[in-house]
Amino acid sequence: MNQSLLIWHRPSNRWLTFMRNTMTVLVVASVCLLNIARCAAFEPDEQLVYKTIDDVELKVDVFHPKGHQPSDKAAAIVFFFGGGWNGGSTAQFHEQASYFADRGMVAFSADYRVKSRNKTTPFECVKDGKSVIRWLRKHAAELGIDPNRIVAAGGSAGGHVAACTGVIEGHDEAGEDLSVSSVPNAMILFNPVIDTTAKGYGLSKVGEDRQTEISPCHQVRPGIVPTAIFHGTADTTVPFENAERFAKLMKEAGNRCELVSFEGQGHGFFNSKSFRPKTKDLSHYQRTIDASDQFLQSLGFLDAKATE
């Protein structure tokens, strides 16, 4: 045997760098594939256009209960993503939508115009939110939903959009059939923007001269639909005080409003792992799901869970 073959050679620095880079690429690729697979588990069953404006098609991602038929009259829930009215993705609430579809609701995750994509303001976001509710009610028969059991839900700026559908009067899209109500039958709000003045969030975006126009805290009155709010006490984006004040005003007006506080939690605590892969503590997500489920059961929108 050639003894020279047994001589060990130290790998060159170039070779070591190549191997490290290769391993890094493989790890990153594996993580990406895992995230893709995780998100794919919550892919919508279909997408439908609810509104076309200025050549922009606005769509809803639809999640159907198993065996759902157009002749059914299931309760419906529509989610609005967060992103400061500037951006965001309907994928934010895909996991929640999938959960409620499994529970028997028809679940939707709605797109709406935002500044980064459409050069719009929060006022257009509110119009789009109202358009979604009106579209759902108008097409209830084809969608297989009960027009009297529609829930508006959303997080942060999307929580604001959802809240405005139930609280703010007017701000409807021009040309829509106003005989069809854009008001939901219940609301579930995740750290929502609920005060657009200097005491809350968004003053610079709505403008001082219009600061209370689409500020839910300033438009509370009797007759607003039942509402559940989930909010972190350590939220530095949307102060917890805003949610406390809104809940107090709602109760004083004779409206049902349940505020569930999350001690020490900041903004976005409710996000699922499919949307925020780095989320380590899933207990907050699960608690919002469980509380939402109980809230909807109390309204008759969901059946009680079967006991094992």
Disulfide bonds with the S-S distance in Angstrom:
none
